[in-house]
Amino acid sequence: MITAIVLIKTSVDRIPEIAEAIAALDNVSEVFSVTGTYDLVAMVRVPRHENLADIIPGRISKIPGVVATDTHVAFRTYSQHDLEAAFAIGLDA
């Protein structure tokens, strides 16, 4: 699975509506409203790199109020949740 972190600038008066529209898209797992240069951060998970073009410029960028996107593709994922699950294998709770 390929993970892309998409930094999104929006019309500031429509952040909640835009976030909900992005979150409703297939392959978007989370959308965060954040402070700083960008207004939203979306996590996109796809099976193939080609799918990113369908979702990011093809769907996210076309949502009314999305001004710009900046996409970062993850090389690896490190997660505390994954580490805890690995160490818990075979243990009774």
KALINFEN-V562513 format. One record per residue. N is the residue number from 1. RES is the residue in one letter. PSI is psi in whole degrees, -180 to 180 (* if undefined). Layout:
[[N RES PSI] [N RES PSI]]
//
This chain:
[[1 M 133] [2 I 132] [3 T 131] [4 A 137] [5 I 119] [6 V 116] [7 L 130] [8 I 128] [9 K 138] [10 T 173] [11 S 120] [12 V -23] [13 D -3] [14 R 19] [15 I -50] [16 P -42] [17 E -41] [18 I -43] [19 A -43] [20 E -40] [21 A -40] [22 I -44] [23 A -27] [24 A -12] [25 L 144] [26 D 144] [27 N 0] [28 V 115] [29 S -34] [30 E 154] [31 V 129] [32 F 135] [33 S 127] [34 V 166] [35 T 164] [36 G -154] [37 T -34] [38 Y 159] [39 D -33] [40 L 152] [41 V 126] [42 A 140] [43 M 121] [44 V 129] [45 R 123] [46 V 157] [47 P -26] [48 R 150] [49 H -37] [50 E -30] [51 N -25] [52 L -38] [53 A -35] [54 D -38] [55 I -48] [56 I -68] [57 P -28] [58 G -29] [59 R -53] [60 I -49] [61 S -19] [62 K -3] [63 I 128] [64 P 130] [65 G -15] [66 V 121] [67 V -42] [68 A 155] [69 T 153] [70 D 115] [71 T 136] [72 H 125] [73 V 131] [74 A 137] [75 F -47] [76 R 159] [77 T 128] [78 Y 125] [79 S 132] [80 Q -37] [81 H -44] [82 D -41] [83 L -43] [84 E -41] [85 A -40] [86 A -41] [87 F -17] [88 A -5] [89 I 127] [90 G -3] [91 L 139] [92 D 137] [93 A *]]
//
